[in-house]
Amino acid sequence: MGDITILDALIISIIGFAIVFVVLIILMGVIYLMGLAADKGHVITDKLPKFGNPFKKKKEEGSANEEESAPAPLAPGTCGELTLVRTEDRDAAMIMAIVADTLGTPLNQLRFISIRRVDDAEVK
């Protein structure tokens, strides 16, 4: 009763591998079908206009040309450009936040023209 020959072990392992591969192929097919359903989702939403169409991009006439030609509008409270001299963006942002907190003034009300890193040798 517990004697398994090499041939029996080989057959059992081949059956096990076959089951794993069949399940993987089925999963691949399910994922492929889900991808097709996602790509064809607009067909369903076009037939049901009361729910809207989340797949359709809303475009205003001429908006593509205007976006490419005109620069993006500045955020409220911005005061032009900032020149960084030997300073990383992260360090400059931290300096600006510390200055705004120390002064008790909102950051958008301050104007920074340039931020320059000063080494110890330059200070002496």
C-alpha positions, 0 to 999 in steps of 0.5 A, a space after each residue: 500500500 504506500 509503495 509509489 514507483 518512479 513512474 507513478 510519481 512522474 505521472 502524478 507530477 505531470 498531472 499536477 503541472 497540467 492542472 496548474 497550467 490549465 488554471 493559468 490559461 483560464 486566468 489569462 483568458 479571464 483577464 483578457 476578457 476583462 480588458 476587452 470589456 473595459 475597452 468596449 465599455 463606451 458601447 454600453 454607456 452610449 446606449 444608456 445616455 441617462 447615466 452619462 459616458 465616463 469614457 468619453 472625454 469632454 472637449 470644448 471647441 478649440 480648447 486643444 489649440 488654446 492649451 498648446 499656444 497659451 501658457 498655463 495661468 498662474 495660481 492666485 497669489 503667485 509673484 513671478 519666477 524664483 531663481 535658485 542658485 546652487 539650491 535644490 527645489 526641496 531645500 528652497 521649498 523648506 526655506 520658503 515654508 520656514 520664512 512664511 511660518 516665522 513671519 506668520 504670513 501666508 506663503 502666497 503673500 510673500 515674494 521670493 526673487 532668488 534663493 542662494 546657498 551660502 557656504 561656510 567659506 563665503 560667510 567668513 
